[in-house]
């Protein structure tokens, strides 16, 4: 079963059960899939990895929105965004925790022989490719900067 088929089945189930947060989150992803499918000059099918990137983008948007709602004192909207994040994360591979990211960062820094902040570019380029979909880019960037400014 492809990821898109799984989303379709889960949307039907959410509609039957009346799970509003799940229904809204999946519909938003399906809309993003449709927009990506028809963007460009020709319509094209999306693979599971492309759909996962769209879901990651949706999660990031919701995290950003939740942060803004916290600043605005809108706890009701924060709860809504967090519920949708939880739904969407079920479709993504398990993310690495901070300790695992830190270990990967140290390994790449040692492998590339980088000793100061001037080597940030090559380290980030390598880690971005290695950790795509497995770790948040902001977390990776923060850890790399910490390691290189010691």
matplotlib code that plots the C-alpha trace (Angstrom):
import matplotlib.pyplot as plt

x = [0.0, 1.5, 1.5, -1.2, -3.4, -2.9, -3.9, -7.0, -8.0, -7.3, -9.3, -12.3, -11.9, -11.5, -14.7, -16.6, -15.4, -15.9, -12.2, -12.0, -8.3, -7.3, -9.7, -8.4, -4.7, -5.1, -7.2, -4.5, -1.9, -4.1, -4.5, -0.7, -0.3, -2.7, -1.0, 2.4, 1.0, -0.3, 2.5, 4.9, 4.3, 3.1, 1.1, 3.1, 2.7, 4.4, 6.3, 6.2, 9.4, 8.0, 4.8, 6.8, 8.5, 5.1, 4.0, 7.2, 6.5, 2.9, 4.3, 6.8, 4.0, 1.9, 4.8, 5.4, 1.7, 1.6, 4.6, 2.8, -0.4, 1.5, 2.8, -0.7, -2.2, -4.4, -4.3, -7.3, -5.5, -2.2, -4.0, -5.6, -2.2, -0.5, -3.3, -2.8, 1.0, 0.5, -1.7, 0.8, 3.9, 2.3, 3.1, 6.7, 9.7, 10.9, 13.0, 16.4, 16.6, 19.1, 21.7, 21.7, 22.0, 24.8, 26.7, 26.2, 27.4, 30.5, 31.3, 30.9, 33.0, 35.8, 35.5, 35.8, 38.5, 36.7, 38.0, 36.2, 33.1, 34.6, 33.8, 30.1, 29.1, 30.6, 29.4, 25.9, 25.8, 26.8, 24.5, 21.5, 21.9, 22.5, 19.7, 17.0, 13.7, 15.4, 16.1, 15.0, 17.3, 17.2, 18.3, 21.2, 22.3, 22.3, 24.3, 26.8, 27.3, 27.8, 30.4, 32.3, 32.4, 34.0]
y = [0.0, 3.3, 6.3, 8.0, 5.0, 4.9, 8.6, 7.9, 5.0, 6.9, 9.9, 7.7, 6.2, 9.7, 10.9, 7.8, 8.2, 12.0, 12.6, 16.3, 16.9, 13.8, 14.6, 18.2, 17.2, 14.5, 16.8, 19.4, 16.9, 15.6, 19.2, 19.7, 16.5, 17.6, 21.0, 19.4, 16.9, 19.6, 22.1, 22.7, 22.1, 18.5, 16.6, 13.9, 11.2, 11.6, 8.9, 8.1, 10.1, 13.2, 12.8, 12.5, 15.8, 17.4, 16.0, 17.3, 20.7, 20.6, 19.6, 22.5, 24.9, 23.7, 24.0, 27.6, 28.4, 26.9, 29.0, 32.1, 31.1, 30.6, 34.2, 35.4, 33.5, 31.3, 28.0, 26.7, 27.1, 25.7, 22.6, 22.2, 22.6, 20.1, 17.6, 17.8, 17.6, 14.3, 13.0, 13.9, 12.5, 9.0, 9.1, 10.1, 7.9, 8.1, 11.3, 11.1, 12.5, 15.2, 12.7, 10.7, 13.9, 15.1, 11.8, 12.1, 15.7, 14.8, 11.9, 14.1, 16.9, 14.4, 12.7, 16.0, 17.3, 20.6, 22.5, 25.9, 27.7, 28.2, 24.6, 25.0, 24.9, 21.5, 19.9, 21.2, 20.1, 16.6, 16.4, 17.8, 15.0, 12.3, 13.3, 14.5, 13.4, 12.0, 15.2, 18.8, 21.1, 23.8, 21.3, 20.0, 23.6, 24.5, 21.4, 22.0, 25.6, 24.5, 21.9, 24.3, 27.2, 25.3]
z = [0.0, -1.0, 1.3, -0.8, -0.6, 3.2, 3.4, 1.4, 3.6, 6.8, 5.5, 5.0, 8.4, 10.0, 8.3, 9.5, 13.0, 13.2, 14.0, 13.0, 13.6, 11.7, 8.8, 8.5, 8.6, 6.0, 3.8, 3.9, 2.9, 0.0, -1.1, -1.1, -3.0, -5.6, -6.0, -6.3, -8.8, -11.2, -10.7, -13.5, -17.2, -16.9, -14.4, -12.7, -10.1, -6.7, -4.9, -1.2, -0.6, -2.2, -0.2, 3.0, 2.2, 1.7, 5.1, 6.7, 5.3, 6.7, 10.1, 10.0, 9.1, 12.0, 14.4, 13.3, 13.6, 17.1, 18.1, 16.9, 18.6, 21.9, 21.6, 20.9, 23.9, 21.8, 23.6, 21.7, 18.4, 19.8, 20.8, 17.3, 15.6, 18.0, 17.4, 13.6, 14.1, 16.0, 13.2, 10.5, 12.3, 12.1, 8.4, 8.8, 9.7, 13.3, 13.8, 15.4, 18.9, 19.9, 21.1, 17.9, 15.8, 18.0, 17.4, 13.6, 13.7, 15.6, 13.2, 10.1, 11.6, 12.5, 9.0, 7.2, 9.5, 10.2, 13.2, 13.1, 12.0, 8.5, 7.7, 8.5, 4.8, 3.9, 7.2, 6.7, 3.1, 4.1, 7.1, 5.1, 2.6, 5.2, 7.6, 5.2, 6.7, 9.8, 11.7, 11.9, 10.0, 12.6, 15.3, 13.1, 12.4, 16.0, 17.0, 14.2, 15.3, 18.9, 18.0, 15.7, 18.0, 20.9]

ax = plt.figure().add_subplot(projection="3d")
ax.plot(x, y, z, "-o")
ax.set_aspect("equal")
plt.show()
